């Protein structure tokens, strides 16, 4: 699993200690974008919908498109605008409006939406983000685990090899049973000062927690997630 560490990380001297990591930079807080593009292995460019949703705000996605224009290119990739708790028709409208190619663009499938919409996205994009919303808001809760179990059980029946799935807000799942290809979180940025730890050492420990590449539907999630509920 590739670990994308959220920003901003202040002061800049602490961010530079993270050289060589993978970063997630949100359009809502783009403070560190230039530095991350210089020192990061790759940068996940996030649309900022999660931060805006938490504060009851709306984003101007046309400004997001402009922001991406000179930053988007391999190995960096972006999250297509999405509406948290929105309908499938609302999500599809945003997909149609997005001006960048599928190989650089990643749609969000909110795990409460029907699984046919997930298949629709997988037929059109090489990489998918899973988003947690509604009753599945809390990553690692019992409801969340039951839903993700159901999803992976169906994915292995449909595909010989699992597709690339990125788990939004999912670095707490490192070292668990779920075969996510990558995940992000702001754990280091939010907590290294409070914990009085070096951000690079925190990130290194998180990066060492790897997940399997295969899914075994006989897994019992209750054994693994008592500390995440």
C-alpha positions as CSV (number, residue, x, y, z in Angstrom):
1,X,0.0,0.0,0.0
2,X,1.3,3.4,-0.9
3,X,0.9,5.9,2.0
4,X,0.0,9.5,1.1
5,X,0.7,11.9,4.0
6,X,-1.6,14.9,4.2
7,X,-0.5,18.5,4.5
8,X,0.0,21.3,5.5
9,X,2.9,20.4,7.7
10,X,4.5,23.3,9.6
11,X,7.0,24.7,10.0
12,X,8.6,24.1,6.6
13,X,11.7,22.6,8.2
14,X,9.6,19.7,9.4
15,X,8.1,19.3,6.0
16,X,11.5,19.0,4.4
17,X,12.3,16.2,6.8
18,X,9.6,14.3,4.9
19,X,11.5,14.4,1.6
20,X,11.0,11.3,-0.5
21,X,7.5,10.5,1.0
22,X,4.2,10.5,-1.0
23,X,2.0,13.5,-0.2
24,X,-1.6,14.4,-0.3
25,X,-2.3,18.1,-0.9
26,X,-5.9,19.4,-0.7
27,X,-7.2,22.2,-2.9
28,X,-8.8,23.4,0.4
29,X,-5.3,23.9,2.0
30,X,-2.8,24.1,-0.9
31,X,-0.1,25.8,1.3
32,X,2.6,23.1,0.7
33,X,1.9,22.2,-3.0
34,X,5.1,23.6,-4.5
35,X,7.4,22.1,-1.9
36,X,5.6,18.7,-2.1
37,X,6.0,18.6,-5.9
38,X,9.7,19.3,-5.4
39,X,10.5,16.8,-2.7
40,X,7.8,14.1,-2.9
41,X,7.8,10.8,-4.8
42,X,4.3,11.6,-5.9
43,X,1.5,13.9,-5.0
44,X,-2.2,13.1,-4.7
45,X,-4.1,16.3,-5.5
46,X,-7.3,16.2,-3.5
47,X,-10.4,18.2,-4.4
48,X,-11.0,19.4,-0.9
49,X,-14.6,18.2,-0.7
50,X,-14.1,16.5,2.7
51,X,-12.8,19.7,4.4
52,X,-15.4,21.9,2.8
53,X,-18.2,19.4,3.8
54,X,-17.0,19.4,7.5
55,X,-17.3,23.2,7.6
56,X,-20.5,23.4,5.7
57,X,-18.9,25.2,2.7
58,X,-19.1,24.7,-1.0
59,X,-16.1,24.7,-3.3
60,X,-15.8,26.4,-6.7
61,X,-14.7,23.4,-8.8
62,X,-13.8,25.5,-11.8
63,X,-11.1,27.1,-9.6
64,X,-10.0,23.5,-8.8
65,X,-9.6,22.8,-12.5
66,X,-7.4,25.9,-12.9
67,X,-5.3,24.9,-9.9
68,X,-4.6,21.4,-11.4
69,X,-3.6,22.7,-14.8
70,X,0.1,23.1,-14.2
71,X,0.4,20.4,-11.5
72,X,-1.2,17.4,-13.0
73,X,1.0,14.8,-14.7
74,X,2.5,11.4,-14.0
75,X,3.4,10.3,-11.3
76,X,0.9,12.8,-9.7
77,X,-2.8,12.2,-9.9
78,X,-6.0,14.0,-8.8
79,X,-9.3,13.3,-7.2
80,X,-12.3,14.2,-9.4
81,X,-14.8,16.5,-7.6
82,X,-17.5,14.6,-5.7
83,X,-20.5,15.5,-3.6
84,X,-20.5,13.8,-0.2
85,X,-23.9,12.2,0.4
86,X,-24.8,13.1,-3.1
87,X,-26.8,11.0,-5.6
88,X,-25.3,9.0,-8.4
89,X,-26.7,11.5,-11.0
90,X,-24.9,14.3,-9.2
91,X,-21.6,12.4,-9.2
92,X,-21.9,11.5,-12.9
93,X,-22.5,15.2,-13.8
94,X,-19.2,16.1,-12.2
95,X,-17.5,13.3,-14.0
96,X,-18.7,14.6,-17.3
97,X,-17.6,18.1,-16.5
98,X,-14.0,17.1,-15.5
99,X,-11.5,18.3,-18.2
100,X,-8.6,15.9,-17.5
101,X,-7.9,12.4,-18.9
102,X,-8.9,9.3,-17.0
103,X,-5.3,8.1,-16.5
104,X,-4.7,11.1,-14.3
105,X,-8.1,11.4,-12.7
106,X,-9.7,9.3,-10.0
107,X,-13.4,9.3,-9.2
108,X,-14.8,8.7,-5.8
109,X,-17.2,5.9,-5.1
110,X,-19.0,6.6,-1.8
111,X,-19.4,3.2,-0.2
112,X,-23.1,3.7,0.5
113,X,-23.9,4.0,-3.2
114,X,-24.9,0.9,-5.1
115,X,-22.2,-1.4,-6.3
116,X,-23.3,-1.2,-9.9
117,X,-22.1,2.4,-9.9
118,X,-18.7,1.1,-8.6
119,X,-18.6,-1.3,-11.6
120,X,-19.5,1.6,-13.9
121,X,-16.5,3.6,-12.6
122,X,-14.2,0.7,-12.8
123,X,-15.1,0.2,-16.5
124,X,-13.9,3.7,-17.2
125,X,-11.1,4.6,-14.8
126,X,-7.9,2.7,-13.9
127,X,-8.0,3.9,-10.3
128,X,-10.9,4.5,-7.9
129,X,-11.1,6.2,-4.5
130,X,-13.4,4.8,-1.8
131,X,-15.1,7.5,0.3
132,X,-16.8,7.0,3.6
133,X,-20.0,8.9,4.2
134,X,-23.5,8.7,5.7
135,X,-23.8,5.7,8.1
136,X,-20.3,4.6,6.9
137,X,-18.6,7.8,7.9
138,X,-16.4,6.3,10.6
139,X,-13.7,4.3,8.9
140,X,-13.2,1.0,10.7
141,X,-16.6,0.9,12.5
142,X,-18.6,-2.3,12.5
143,X,-21.0,-1.0,9.8
144,X,-18.1,0.2,7.7
145,X,-16.3,-3.2,7.9
146,X,-19.4,-5.1,7.0
147,X,-20.0,-3.0,3.9
148,X,-16.3,-3.2,2.8
149,X,-16.4,-7.0,3.4
150,X,-19.4,-7.1,1.1
151,X,-17.7,-5.0,-1.6
152,X,-14.5,-6.9,-1.7
153,X,-16.3,-10.3,-1.7
154,X,-18.1,-9.1,-4.8
155,X,-15.0,-7.6,-6.5
156,X,-13.1,-10.9,-6.3
157,X,-16.0,-12.7,-7.9
158,X,-15.9,-10.2,-10.8
159,X,-12.2,-9.6,-11.4
160,X,-9.2,-12.0,-11.6
161,X,-7.0,-9.3,-10.1
162,X,-8.4,-6.6,-7.8
163,X,-8.5,-3.1,-9.3
164,X,-6.5,-0.2,-7.9
165,X,-8.5,1.2,-5.0
166,X,-7.4,4.1,-2.9
167,X,-9.0,4.5,0.5
168,X,-9.7,8.1,1.4
169,X,-8.9,8.9,5.1
170,X,-7.6,5.3,5.3
171,X,-4.0,5.2,6.6
172,X,-5.3,3.8,9.9
173,X,-6.1,0.6,7.9
174,X,-2.4,-0.1,7.3
175,X,-1.4,-3.5,8.4
176,X,-5.0,-4.8,8.3
177,X,-6.8,-7.3,6.1
178,X,-8.0,-4.9,3.4
179,X,-6.1,-4.9,0.0
180,X,-6.1,-1.2,-0.7
181,X,-3.5,-0.1,-3.2
182,X,-3.0,3.2,-1.4
183,X,-4.5,5.4,1.2
184,X,-4.1,8.9,2.8
185,X,-4.6,10.7,6.0
186,X,-3.5,13.8,7.9
187,X,-2.4,11.8,10.9
188,X,1.2,13.0,10.9
189,X,0.3,16.7,10.1
190,X,-2.3,16.8,12.9
191,X,-0.5,14.9,15.6
192,X,3.3,15.1,15.4
193,X,3.5,18.3,17.5
194,X,1.1,17.1,20.2
195,X,3.0,13.8,20.4
196,X,6.3,15.6,20.3
197,X,7.6,13.3,17.6
198,X,9.6,13.8,14.4
199,X,7.1,13.8,11.5
200,X,9.4,11.7,9.3
201,X,9.8,9.0,12.0
202,X,6.0,8.9,12.4
203,X,5.5,8.6,8.6
204,X,8.2,5.9,8.4
205,X,6.3,3.8,11.0
206,X,3.0,4.3,9.2
207,X,4.7,3.4,5.9
208,X,5.9,0.1,7.3
209,X,2.4,-1.1,7.8
210,X,1.5,-3.0,4.7
211,X,-1.6,-4.8,3.5
212,X,-2.2,-7.9,1.5
213,X,-2.7,-7.7,-2.3
214,X,-5.4,-10.4,-2.2
215,X,-8.7,-10.6,-0.5
216,X,-9.9,-13.7,1.3
217,X,-13.6,-13.6,1.9
218,X,-13.2,-16.0,4.8
219,X,-11.5,-13.3,6.9
220,X,-13.3,-12.4,10.1
221,X,-13.1,-8.6,10.4
222,X,-14.0,-8.7,14.1
223,X,-10.6,-10.1,14.8
224,X,-8.8,-7.1,13.3
225,X,-10.8,-4.0,14.1
226,X,-11.6,-3.9,17.8
227,X,-9.2,-0.9,18.2
228,X,-10.7,1.0,15.2
229,X,-14.4,1.1,16.4
